[in-house]
Amino acid sequence: QVQLAESGGGLVQAGGSLRLSCAASGRTSRTYVMGWFRQAPGKEREFVAAISWIGGGTSYADSVKGRFTISLDNAKNTLSLQMNSLKPEDTAVYYCAARRTDKNAYEYWGQGTQVTVSS
């Protein structure tokens, strides 16, 4: 069992920056892929970014590429998302998640943290 807890959400003006963190605990494994998702009111949850514990390979949604950076700290079992040049359309609840590298579905999810970008 893996437990995930997000933090760092808040209110920021358009063009500003925010850094989200996700602390992982429990039976963690370096074979996992860690990811960030977001969901705005009335919309479906969408993929934002992902990173593998081994190798550090990353993937980003086209809407955030060049503005967001995903990273991890192996010693602290912490996942981060640095968000720059924020836009109002980035407003959503952000969730961190984890899955095994040989699986398609994410198995573990955090409680979410609200990010609001004002124009």
N, C-alpha and C positions, 0 to 999 in steps of 0.2 A: 504494500500500500504506500502510495506517494501522496503527500500533502503539499499543496501550493498556496502561497499567500502573496497577493499583489499589494503594492503600496506606491505612493508618489503621485497619484492623480490629483487634479485640482483645476482651478480656473486660470486661463492664460489668454492674453490678447493675440490676435492674428499676427503671425510673423515671429512670435516668441518661441521659447523652448521649454521642454519638460522632460524629466527622466523618470521612467517607471522601473520598479524593481519587483522581482518575484523570488521569494525564498522557498527552496525545496527542502522537504524533510521526509523521514521515513525510509523505506527501502528503495533508495535511489540507485540508478545504474548508469554507467557511461555509455551504454548501448542505446540510450534514449535520445530522441529528438525533442527539443524544446521549442515551443512556438508562442506567438502572440496573436490573438484574435480580437475583434471588436464588434459591437452591436449597437446600432443607433435605434431610437424608438421607432417602431413600426417597420423595421427592416430586418433582414436575415443576418445572422452572424457571418462575418467575413474574415478570411485569412489576412494577416498583416505581415508577419515575418517568422522565420524559423532558423534554428541553428543546431548542429549536431555536437554532442559532447566530445566525440572523438573526431578529430580532423578539423572541426570548426567551420565546416561548409555552411554557407548561409543562403537564404532565399527570401525575396521580398515581393510583395504585391506591387504592381505597376504604379498604383496610386501613391505609394510612399517611397518608392525607390529614389535615392539621392537625397532624401530628407530625414529618414529614420535609419538608425543603426542598432542592430541587435548584437549583444555580447553576453558572455558568461564568465563567472569566476568559479573555477573548479574547486578551489580550496574552501569556499564559503557556500557552495551549492546555490549560487544566486544568478538569476537571469535578469538582464537589464534591457531596456529599450530607450535609447536616446532619441527624442523627437525634436527636430529643428524645423524652422519655417512653417510653423503650424497654421492650418487653415480652418475656417469654421466647419467644413465638411469632415474634419477629423474628430469632431465631437461624437463621443460614444462611450459606452462602458467597455473597458479593455480587460481581457482575460489572458492569463498565461495558462499553458497546457503542456502535457507531455505524452509521448507515445513511444513504443518500441520501434526500432529502425526497420524491422521486418513486418510491420503492421501499417495499414492505411489510416485507421481511426485513432484519434487521440483519446487516451484512457483516463487521464487525470486532469482536473480543472480547478482553478482558483475561484474565489468568490467574486472577483471583478473589482475594478476601481474606475471611478468616473473621471473623464477628461472632458472639459468644456472649453471651447475656443471661441472667444467673442470677436466680432468684426469691428 
